[in-house]
Amino acid sequence: MIENHIEKSIRSAHLRGSQIPSPKPLVISLLAILIVCFTIFFTVQLVLHYRSFASRSLDLGNMNQAIWNTLHGRPFHQTNQPGVTNRLSLHVEPILIPISWLYLIYSTPEILFLLQAIVVALGAIPIFALARWKLRNHKLEVCDSWYDVLALLFAFVYLMYPPLQGATLLDFHAVTLAPTFLLATFYYLETRRPIHFAIFAMLAMACKEEISLLIMMMGLYALLIHRQYRWGLVTIILSLTWAYLAVFAIPPMFAGTENQHWNRYQHLGESPIDMVLNIFRQPMLYINHLKSIQAIEYIGFLLMPIAYLALLNPIPLLLGLPSLGINLLSSFPAMQEVNRLIYVAPIVPSVMIASIYGTSNLLRFIQKTCRTGILPVYVVRTGCPHSMIAIGLIILMATVMYHADYGYFPGGGQFRGWEKVTAHHQKAYRIFEQIPPDAKLSAHDRLDPHVSQRETIYIFDLINDADHIVLDVTASSWPLHPIQLQQRVTEFLNDDFGIVSAWDGYLLLARNRSNLPKTLPDKFYDFARIMDIESFQPQYPTSIVFADKIRLLGYDLGFAPPDDGGMIATFYWQALQPLEHDYALYPFFMSRDGTVIEDTSQRPLVATIWYPTSQWKTDEIIITHTLPRELGEQFTIAVGVTKENWLDEAQRLSITHADDELYLYENRTWGRLGTVHAKDKSFVLLTPQVHAKDKSFVFLPHLVMFGDVIHLMGIDFPNETYRPGETMTFSLYWQATSSLTIDLTNFVHVLNSSDKIVTQLDWQPQDSLGYLPTTSWQPNHLVVDSQSIKLPSDLPVGSYRLILGWYYNVTGERIPLTTCDSKECVADVVEMGTIKVK
């Protein structure tokens, strides 16, 4: 069915009187498959994003409210954006009127996702038709069958284009529909179909106010390129008239002020007229701004997926100039995002059109070169007819490589996986059912899109005249800090709000209903409990007992939803006895050198804010999550428990039991759980190195002991010859014969022939997982410490000795060699070996 519609659309749209044959059935079927696959994938992705409560109030919440109110006789009415009561004060999108009729069929944003995916996918049809028309229109002497293949490739490139994919996945925006309408508009301009041109031009302009400027550029194209004076002038006049109304008249009428988006351009002038004049009066103002935002790099990213072929015919690129200027001249950094947001969507058609036309120019040049005899005869005979294949492979390679870094399909650099809809998410709808349809509601950011089909809704923490509040304390507390959120709920309950429903972290409050309770019920805390203890199994089981009171049972690692970014660690706890004190659980993350990257001092565990340890029962397992945070490619996970202030070591609970393989620090007040290597949305829990990696390692044939406690078992030199400025690496193999009570510092000195230090390295001991001070060493456990020293760039050629030792950093006192039966040992240092510098 879809193949028939595609074939009919393409055949009927070709230039009258042209001899272009219909596409092959196989090509039409492949095009239909591409469109269907794109539609299904992006619809599923959007629905999962929505149902996993990753969509947000800005913009899906206010879009949903405006569309719903439009259907119910209040055109573009919205309240869930501060200071806005009508969407027309922000954007002029008349297309939302017919779109609102879809809510008569299925009144949820999910039908908007389906519409958006379908319309964007259908843009492949005018791309395909335009490529066939442009290539065949020049009657290039190549095999007919390859025209359709190359046209199909351009349709594929369009659907694989990350800037378009990123816009499609940003929930629903009317402007995301515009590329398809713009492509159809241009196609009908080229094939001289004025009625079709007018229909799609109006659809495009109805998507957003700036699109009328792109239609105006097509009018200029008709006027200057095609010499279609009447067509061009009418298009220019009508589009500019609508642009004026949509920018200067309609938004101020509803906002009560000038267009609210002008503040993004105030760095260029105080008024629109001033901005235009400053192009001539202060050109460096514009040039410096474009440099600061890396405008050339922005354009490069747009052209890269299509192998920069658009530069071979840059005139069509000018069709997107208004939107390009709107984005690049803005002071709002999001507008310079290429692959992630909606702002680039209107530019996509001009890039695709220019790429098709650039390819046509390249093929014409190759054909002309073949005819002139510049190329060898064998190339003329075999190469020129196949130039289309070569160009197609180049385009395909550029598209696939770019998608690998920035694309959203599986295998793409920004593929966000399949977001999970959990039991907690499903419970939300039980809460939503209890909200009266006519309630004036204040809703949490992530709940807002699900309950915004009403006349009045505010984004929490804005209350105004709201008579109901709905919250999810387990999700992002934006715009409040998690502790502030808990304090606000306490204020509400102490004031005139009561609890309608509270379950699994969801909270529905209502105002001025005296019969409502003020105390949170026990089931509210279910979000902090493992409900099915019998099947409970942490991803990484472990056991650490703090002061015989609290046990850590294990932890999980995972990634936050794409919009939040970063990693989340989940910890499982158990109270071993009734706890009278509200202890602070203190997981934290460190870099290799022991620097704390993230802890819970400013970003606490949400579960313990609402369900403190004094309320825990001994027969339950408590689940806590860290807040999302980017932690880098490698980090170490550690954990402790304190009464209140972690910085005061005396307040920390000592570890009374821990698994044998765990290292304990600072008088057994915290333990290192593991080190994680995270990359490309996956992670690996590293294990410590317990043996030599290089065959050059040998255990020392003689006994070397520092302070009767630290045994140097071996030294590993991967290389013995270096050049000045190179980095020398080595590994040391240690073993403590008993526990150490102070932290010691290692040093290595590189000495010349005069025993003068040419470079040195001082460091706190580490193993392959990271920071491992001597107080955390376990007796008789091997510690493999790998380090590197950068040699001076002006180091003279010659041989250099390396010596190794320890000292106590507080006093600077070196640790003596108490046992060493080798000539390499001298008082408090041992000679590691010799290197040569060439």
Residue pairs with C-beta under 8 A, 6 or more apart in sequence:
2 32
2 35
2 36
3 25
3 28
3 29
3 31
3 32
6 28
6 31
6 32
6 35
6 125
7 22
7 23
7 28
9 125
9 129
10 22
10 23
10 125
10 128
10 129
10 132
11 22
13 129
13 187
13 188
13 191
13 193
13 196
14 20
14 129
14 133
14 191
15 133
15 137
15 191
15 192
16 192
18 133
18 137
20 132
20 133
20 136
20 137
21 144
23 31
23 128
23 132
23 148
23 151
24 145
24 148
27 148
27 149
27 151
27 152
30 152
31 124
31 125
31 128
31 152
31 155
34 121
34 124
34 152
34 155
34 156
34 159
35 121
35 122
35 124
35 125
35 159
36 121
38 117
38 120
38 121
38 124
38 159
39 114
39 117
39 118
39 121
40 117
41 409
42 113
42 116
42 117
42 120
42 121
42 165
42 168
42 169
43 113
43 114
43 117
45 169
45 408
45 416
45 419
46 110
46 113
46 116
46 117
46 168
46 169
46 171
46 172
47 110
47 113
48 418
48 419
48 420
48 421
49 55
49 169
49 171
49 416
49 419
49 561
50 60
50 109
50 110
50 113
50 171
50 449
50 450
51 421
51 425
52 419
52 420
52 421
52 422
52 425
52 561
53 425
53 428
53 446
53 447
53 450
53 472
53 475
54 419
54 446
54 561
54 562
54 563
54 564
55 61
55 109
55 171
55 446
55 449
56 171
56 445
56 446
56 448
56 449
56 563
57 80
57 443
57 445
57 446
57 448
57 449
57 452
57 459
58 81
58 445
58 459
59 171
59 173
60 109
60 171
60 172
60 449
61 80
61 443
61 445
61 448
61 449
61 452
61 457
61 459
62 78
62 80
62 81
62 84
62 87
62 452
63 87
63 109
63 112
63 171
63 172
63 173
64 109
64 112
64 449
64 452
64 453
65 77
65 78
65 79
65 80
65 452
65 453
65 454
65 457
66 76
66 77
66 78
66 87
66 96
67 96
67 99
67 100
67 103
67 112
68 100
68 103
68 107
68 452
68 453
68 454
69 75
69 76
69 77
69 78
69 455
70 76
70 77
70 96
70 97
70 100
71 100
71 101
71 103
71 104
74 455
75 86
75 97
76 86
76 87
76 88
76 96
76 254
77 85
77 86
77 87
77 455
78 84
78 85
78 86
78 87
79 85
79 455
79 456
79 457
79 458
80 443
80 448
80 452
80 457
80 458
80 459
81 90
81 459
82 459
82 462
84 90
84 255
85 254
86 254
87 93
87 96
88 250
88 251
88 253
88 254
89 251
89 254
89 255
89 256
89 260
90 251
90 255
90 260
90 261
91 174
91 208
91 209
91 251
92 208
92 209
92 245
92 246
92 247
92 250
92 251
93 174
93 175
93 206
93 207
93 208
94 206
95 174
95 177
95 203
95 206
95 207
96 174
99 112
99 115
99 174
102 111
102 112
102 115
103 111
105 111
107 453
109 171
109 172
109 449
112 172
113 171
113 172
115 172
115 177
116 168
116 172
116 173
116 176
116 177
117 168
119 177
119 180
120 164
120 168
120 176
120 177
120 179
120 180
121 159
122 180
123 158
123 164
123 179
123 180
123 183
123 184
124 155
124 156
124 158
124 159
125 155
125 184
126 180
126 183
126 184
126 186
126 187
127 151
127 154
127 155
127 158
127 183
127 352
127 356
128 151
128 152
128 154
128 155
129 151
129 187
130 183
130 186
130 187
130 190
130 353
130 356
131 150
131 151
131 154
131 155
131 356
132 147
132 148
132 151
133 187
133 190
133 191
134 190
134 356
134 357
134 360
135 147
135 150
135 151
135 356
135 359
135 360
135 363
136 147
138 360
138 363
138 364
140 363
140 364
140 367
141 367
141 385
142 363
142 367
142 384
142 385
142 386
142 387
142 388
143 385
143 388
146 388
146 389
146 392
147 388
149 388
149 392
150 359
150 388
150 391
150 392
153 392
153 395
153 396
154 352
154 355
154 356
154 395
156 396
156 399
157 305
157 306
157 352
157 355
157 395
157 396
157 399
158 164
158 348
158 352
160 305
160 399
160 400
160 403
160 407
160 409
161 305
161 348
161 352
161 399
162 305
162 338
162 339
162 402
162 403
162 406
162 407
162 408
162 412
162 414
163 301
163 302
163 338
163 339
163 344
163 345
163 347
163 348
164 179
164 345
164 348
165 339
165 407
165 408
165 409
165 412
166 337
166 339
166 340
166 341
166 344
166 408
166 414
167 173
167 175
167 176
167 341
167 342
167 344
167 345
168 176
169 408
169 416
170 176
170 340
170 341
170 342
171 449
173 342
173 345
174 206
174 207
174 208
175 207
175 208
175 211
175 342
175 345
175 346
176 342
176 345
177 203
177 207
178 204
178 207
178 208
178 211
178 345
178 346
179 345
179 346
179 348
179 349
181 200
181 201
181 203
181 204
181 207
182 200
182 204
182 211
182 214
182 215
182 346
182 349
183 349
183 352
183 353
184 196
184 200
185 197
185 200
185 201
185 204
185 215
185 218
186 218
186 319
186 349
186 353
188 194
188 196
188 197
188 200
189 197
189 218
189 221
189 222
189 226
194 231
201 215
201 218
201 235
201 239
204 211
204 214
204 215
205 211
205 212
205 215
205 239
205 242
208 346
209 243
209 246
209 247
209 251
210 243
210 322
210 323
210 326
210 346
211 346
212 239
212 240
212 242
212 243
212 246
213 239
213 243
213 322
213 323
214 319
214 320
214 322
214 323
214 346
214 349
214 350
215 235
215 239
216 235
216 236
216 239
216 240
216 243
216 322
217 318
217 319
217 320
217 321
217 322
218 235
218 319
219 231
219 232
219 233
219 234
219 235
219 236
219 239
220 232
220 236
221 232
221 315
221 319
222 228
222 231
222 232
222 235
223 229
223 231
223 232
223 233
223 236
224 232
225 315
226 232
247 259
248 259
251 259
251 260
252 258
252 259
262 272
264 330
264 331
264 332
264 335
265 275
265 329
265 330
265 331
266 331
267 285
267 289
267 331
268 275
268 278
268 285
268 286
268 289
268 329
269 275
269 276
269 277
269 278
278 285
278 286
279 286
286 329
289 329
290 328
290 329
293 328
293 333
293 336
294 336
295 328
298 327
298 328
298 336
298 338
299 324
301 338
301 339
302 338
302 344
302 347
302 351
303 310
303 311
303 351
303 355
304 398
304 402
305 398
305 399
305 402
305 403
306 351
306 352
306 355
306 395
306 398
306 399
307 394
307 395
307 397
307 398
309 354
309 355
309 358
309 359
309 362
309 391
309 395
310 316
310 317
310 351
310 354
310 355
310 358
311 354
311 358
312 357
312 358
312 359
312 361
312 362
313 354
313 357
313 358
313 360
313 361
314 354
315 354
315 357
316 350
316 353
316 354
316 357
317 350
317 351
317 354
318 350
319 349
319 350
319 353
320 346
320 347
320 349
320 350
320 351
321 350
323 343
323 346
323 347
324 347
326 335
326 343
327 335
327 336
327 343
327 344
327 347
328 335
328 336
330 336
334 341
334 343
335 341
335 343
337 343
337 344
338 344
339 406
339 414
340 414
355 395
359 391
359 395
362 391
363 387
363 388
363 391
366 384
366 387
367 384
367 387
369 375
369 384
370 379
370 380
370 383
370 384
373 380
375 383
375 384
403 409
403 411
403 412
403 413
404 411
404 412
404 413
405 412
405 413
406 412
406 413
406 414
407 413
407 414
407 415
408 414
408 415
408 416
409 415
414 562
415 681
416 561
416 562
417 681
419 561
419 562
424 474
424 504
424 505
424 527
427 503
427 504
427 506
428 447
428 450
428 472
428 506
429 450
430 501
430 503
431 470
431 501
431 503
431 506
431 508
432 450
432 451
432 470
434 500
434 501
434 508
435 441
435 451
435 468
435 470
435 508
436 468
437 454
438 454
438 455
439 454
439 467
439 468
440 454
440 455
440 456
440 457
440 464
440 465
440 466
440 467
440 468
441 451
441 454
441 456
441 457
441 458
441 466
441 467
441 468
441 469
441 470
442 457
442 458
442 459
442 460
442 461
442 462
442 463
442 464
442 466
442 468
442 469
442 470
443 451
443 452
443 457
443 458
443 459
443 460
443 469
443 470
443 471
444 460
444 470
444 471
444 472
444 475
445 459
445 460
445 476
445 478
445 479
446 472
446 475
446 476
447 470
447 471
447 472
448 457
448 459
451 457
451 470
456 465
456 466
458 464
458 466
460 469
460 471
461 479
461 480
461 488
463 469
466 511
467 510
467 511
467 512
468 500
468 508
468 509
468 510
468 511
469 492
469 497
469 507
469 508
469 509
469 510
470 506
470 507
470 508
470 509
471 485
471 489
471 506
471 507
471 508
471 509
472 505
472 506
472 507
473 482
473 485
473 486
473 489
473 505
473 506
473 507
473 527
473 606
473 610
474 504
474 505
474 527
474 606
474 607
474 625
476 564
477 484
477 485
477 606
480 488
482 603
482 604
482 606
482 609
482 627
483 604
483 609
486 609
486 610
489 507
489 509
492 509
493 499
493 509
493 518
493 519
494 518
496 511
496 512
497 509
497 510
497 511
497 516
498 509
498 510
498 513
498 514
498 515
498 516
498 517
498 518
499 507
499 508
499 509
499 516
499 517
499 518
499 519
499 520
499 521
500 508
500 509
500 510
500 513
500 516
501 507
501 508
502 508
502 520
502 521
502 523
502 524
503 521
503 523
503 524
503 526
504 523
504 524
504 526
504 527
505 524
505 526
505 527
505 528
505 610
507 520
507 524
510 516
520 610
524 610
525 610
525 611
525 615
527 607
527 623
528 607
528 608
528 610
528 611
528 622
528 623
528 624
529 620
529 621
529 622
529 623
530 536
530 572
530 620
530 621
530 622
530 623
533 620
533 621
536 572
536 621
538 553
538 554
538 555
538 556
538 572
539 554
539 555
539 556
539 557
540 554
540 555
540 556
540 557
540 673
540 674
540 685
541 553
541 554
542 552
542 553
542 554
542 555
542 659
542 662
542 673
543 551
543 552
543 553
543 657
543 658
543 659
544 551
544 552
544 639
544 655
544 657
544 658
544 659
544 662
544 671
545 551
545 552
545 576
545 655
545 656
545 657
545 658
546 552
546 640
546 641
546 653
546 654
546 655
546 656
547 641
547 653
547 654
547 656
548 576
548 577
548 656
549 575
549 576
549 577
549 579
549 583
549 653
550 573
550 574
550 575
550 576
550 579
550 583
550 585
550 613
550 641
550 653
551 573
551 574
551 576
552 571
552 572
552 573
552 639
553 572
553 573
553 574
553 621
554 571
554 572
555 569
555 570
555 571
555 572
555 587
555 637
555 673
556 569
556 570
557 567
557 568
557 569
557 570
557 676
557 683
557 685
558 567
558 568
558 570
559 566
559 567
559 568
559 681
560 566
560 567
560 568
560 628
564 628
565 628
565 630
566 628
566 629
566 630
566 631
567 628
567 629
567 630
567 631
567 676
567 678
567 683
568 625
568 626
568 627
568 628
569 587
569 589
569 625
569 626
569 637
570 623
570 624
570 625
570 626
571 585
571 587
571 605
571 623
571 624
571 625
571 626
571 639
572 621
572 622
572 623
573 585
573 616
573 621
573 622
573 623
573 624
574 618
574 620
574 621
574 622
575 613
575 616
575 617
575 618
575 620
575 622
576 618
577 618
578 618
579 613
579 614
579 616
580 614
581 613
581 614
581 643
582 608
582 612
582 613
582 614
583 613
583 641
583 642
583 643
583 653
584 600
584 608
584 641
584 642
584 643
584 644
584 646
585 600
585 605
585 608
585 613
585 624
585 639
585 641
586 599
586 600
586 639
586 640
586 641
586 642
586 646
586 670
587 599
587 600
587 605
587 626
587 637
587 638
587 639
588 596
588 597
588 598
588 599
588 600
588 638
588 639
588 640
589 596
589 597
589 598
589 599
589 629
589 631
589 635
589 636
589 637
589 638
590 596
590 597
590 635
590 636
590 638
590 770
590 771
591 597
591 632
591 634
591 635
591 636
591 770
591 771
592 634
592 636
592 766
592 770
592 771
593 763
593 764
593 766
593 770
593 771
594 764
594 770
594 771
594 773
597 629
597 631
597 632
597 635
598 626
598 629
598 631
599 646
600 626
601 646
603 626
603 627
603 629
605 624
605 625
605 626
606 624
606 625
606 627
607 622
607 623
607 624
607 625
608 624
611 622
616 622
631 676
631 678
632 678
633 677
633 678
633 679
634 675
634 676
634 677
634 678
634 686
634 770
635 675
635 676
635 678
636 672
636 674
636 675
636 676
636 769
636 770
636 771
637 672
637 673
637 674
637 675
637 676
638 665
638 670
638 671
638 672
638 673
639 670
639 671
639 673
640 646
640 652
640 653
640 669
640 670
640 671
641 652
641 653
642 648
642 651
642 652
642 653
643 651
643 652
643 653
644 651
645 651
646 652
649 666
649 667
649 669
652 666
652 669
652 670
653 669
654 667
654 668
654 669
655 664
655 668
655 669
655 670
655 671
658 664
658 671
660 778
662 671
662 672
662 673
663 671
663 672
663 772
663 776
663 777
663 778
664 670
664 671
664 672
664 776
665 671
665 672
665 773
665 775
665 776
666 775
667 775
672 769
672 770
672 771
672 772
672 776
674 685
674 686
674 769
675 685
675 686
675 768
675 769
675 770
676 683
676 684
676 685
676 686
677 683
677 684
677 686
678 684
686 768
686 769
687 769
688 767
688 768
688 769
688 784
689 767
689 768
689 784
689 786
690 782
690 784
691 782
691 784
692 714
692 716
692 731
692 733
692 784
693 716
693 731
694 716
694 718
694 731
696 716
696 717
696 718
697 714
697 715
697 716
697 731
697 733
698 714
699 713
699 714
699 733
700 712
700 713
700 714
700 715
700 822
702 820
702 821
702 822
703 711
703 819
703 820
703 821
704 711
704 712
704 817
704 819
704 820
704 822
704 825
704 830
705 711
705 712
705 737
705 817
705 818
705 819
705 820
706 712
706 805
706 806
706 815
706 816
706 817
706 818
706 828
707 806
707 815
707 816
707 818
708 737
708 818
708 819
709 736
709 737
709 738
709 740
710 734
710 735
710 736
710 737
710 740
710 744
710 774
710 806
710 815
711 734
711 735
711 736
711 737
712 732
712 733
712 734
712 804
712 830
713 733
713 734
713 735
713 782
714 732
714 733
715 730
715 731
715 732
715 733
715 804
715 832
715 833
716 730
716 731
716 732
716 733
717 730
717 832
717 833
717 835
718 729
718 730
719 728
719 729
719 835
720 833
720 834
720 835
720 836
721 835
721 836
721 837
721 838
722 728
722 791
722 835
722 836
722 837
722 838
723 837
723 838
724 791
724 792
724 793
724 794
724 795
724 837
725 790
725 791
725 792
725 793
725 795
726 790
726 791
727 788
727 789
727 790
727 791
728 788
728 789
728 790
728 791
728 835
729 786
729 787
729 788
730 748
730 786
730 787
730 788
730 789
730 802
730 832
731 784
731 785
731 786
731 787
732 746
732 784
732 785
732 786
732 787
732 804
733 782
733 783
733 784
733 785
734 765
734 777
734 782
734 783
734 785
735 780
735 781
735 782
735 783
736 774
736 777
736 778
736 779
736 780
736 781
736 783
737 779
737 780
738 779
739 775
739 777
739 778
739 779
740 774
740 775
740 777
741 775
742 774
742 775
742 808
742 810
743 764
743 773
743 774
743 775
743 809
744 765
744 773
744 774
744 806
744 807
744 808
744 809
744 815
745 762
745 763
745 764
745 806
745 807
745 808
745 809
746 762
746 763
746 764
746 765
746 785
746 804
746 805
746 806
747 760
747 761
747 762
747 763
747 804
747 805
747 806
747 807
748 760
748 761
748 787
748 789
748 802
748 803
748 804
748 832
749 757
749 760
749 802
749 803
749 829
750 757
750 758
750 759
750 760
750 789
750 791
750 800
750 801
750 802
750 835
751 757
751 758
751 800
751 801
751 802
751 803
752 758
752 796
752 798
752 800
753 798
753 799
755 801
758 791
758 792
758 795
758 800
759 789
759 790
759 791
759 792
759 795
760 789
761 787
761 789
763 787
764 771
764 773
765 772
765 773
765 774
765 777
765 783
765 785
766 772
766 785
766 786
766 787
767 783
767 784
767 785
768 784
768 786
772 783
772 785
777 783
791 837
795 837
796 837
797 837
797 838
798 836
798 837
799 834
799 835
799 836
799 837
800 834
800 835
800 836
800 837
801 831
801 833
801 834
802 831
802 832
802 833
802 834
802 835
803 826
803 829
803 830
803 831
803 832
804 829
804 830
804 831
804 832
805 814
805 815
805 828
805 829
805 830
806 814
806 815
806 828
807 813
807 814
807 815
808 815
814 828
814 829
815 828
816 827
816 828
817 825
817 826
817 827
817 828
817 829
817 830
820 830
822 830
824 830
824 831
825 831
